[in-house]
Amino acid sequence: MNRPSYATWRAQSGAKYRYCVDLIPPPEGFSDEVDEEIIEFVERCSGTFDLCGEITDRDAFIRYCFEQAADAEAFHDRFARAAEKAILKKLMSIYYRTDRSSQ
């Protein structure tokens, strides 16, 4: 099976899952209770979310991306307090814009 490159996968994912919450975990990590609540939340969004992470020195974060703005807002409202930092944003997909302009 031929898999897309990481960059292609991220661009395609960004076209579908445009509403994102970046969580920077506290230095000690999330508590077991918060981890479990995050898992339960995203399980209810099965098929309508994606996630990725970046771990480089002190800039570790986890990006949770959702199809629906309401899901991203609810996720941010629920878990921002547990994170060291939380950012809610809408992604602008390069893949989507490139795909549309080629038609």
C-alpha positions in Angstrom: 0.0 0.0 0.0 1.3 3.4 -1.0 1.1 5.9 1.9 1.2 9.7 1.4 4.2 11.6 2.7 3.8 13.3 6.1 3.5 16.7 4.5 0.7 15.5 2.1 -1.1 13.7 4.9 -1.0 16.9 7.1 -2.2 19.1 4.3 -5.1 16.7 3.5 -6.0 16.4 7.2 -5.9 20.2 7.5 -8.4 20.5 4.6 -10.9 18.3 6.5 -10.2 19.1 10.1 -9.9 22.9 10.1 -10.7 23.8 13.7 -7.8 23.0 16.0 -6.8 23.2 19.6 -3.1 23.2 20.5 -2.5 22.0 24.1 0.8 22.4 25.7 0.8 19.9 28.6 2.0 20.9 32.0 5.6 19.9 32.8 4.5 16.9 34.8 2.0 15.9 32.0 -1.8 15.6 32.3 -3.2 13.7 35.2 -4.6 10.3 34.6 -8.1 11.7 35.1 -7.6 14.4 32.4 -6.0 11.9 30.0 -9.1 9.7 30.4 -11.5 12.6 29.9 -9.6 13.6 26.7 -9.9 10.1 25.4 -13.6 9.9 26.1 -14.2 13.3 24.4 -12.4 12.4 21.2 -14.0 8.9 21.1 -17.4 10.7 20.9 -15.9 12.6 17.8 -14.7 9.4 16.1 -14.3 10.0 12.4 -14.5 13.8 12.8 -11.2 14.6 14.4 -7.4 14.1 13.9 -4.5 14.7 16.1 -0.7 15.1 15.9 2.0 16.2 18.2 5.3 17.9 18.2 8.0 17.2 20.7 11.1 19.4 20.5 12.9 20.5 23.6 10.5 22.7 25.6 8.0 23.3 22.8 6.0 20.1 23.1 2.3 20.3 22.1 -0.6 18.2 21.0 -2.9 19.5 18.2 -6.4 18.2 18.2 -8.2 19.0 15.0 -12.0 18.8 14.4 -14.3 19.1 11.5 -16.8 21.1 13.4 -16.0 24.5 15.1 -18.4 23.6 18.0 -16.4 20.4 18.8 -13.1 22.4 18.9 -14.7 25.1 21.1 -16.1 22.5 23.5 -12.8 20.7 23.7 -10.9 24.0 24.3 -13.5 25.0 27.0 -13.2 21.7 28.7 -9.4 21.1 28.6 -7.7 24.5 28.4 -7.5 24.8 32.2 -5.6 21.5 32.5 -2.9 22.6 30.0 0.0 24.9 30.5 -1.2 26.8 27.4 -4.1 26.2 25.0 -4.7 27.8 21.6 -8.0 27.6 19.6 -7.6 28.3 15.9 -8.9 27.7 12.4 -6.4 26.3 10.0 -6.2 27.6 6.4 -5.3 24.6 4.3 -2.6 25.0 1.6 -3.8 21.7 0.2 -7.4 22.8 -0.1 -6.5 26.2 -1.8 -4.0 24.5 -4.2 -6.6 21.8 -5.0 -9.3 24.4 -5.7 -7.1 26.6 -7.8 -6.1 23.8 -10.1 -9.7 23.2 -11.3 
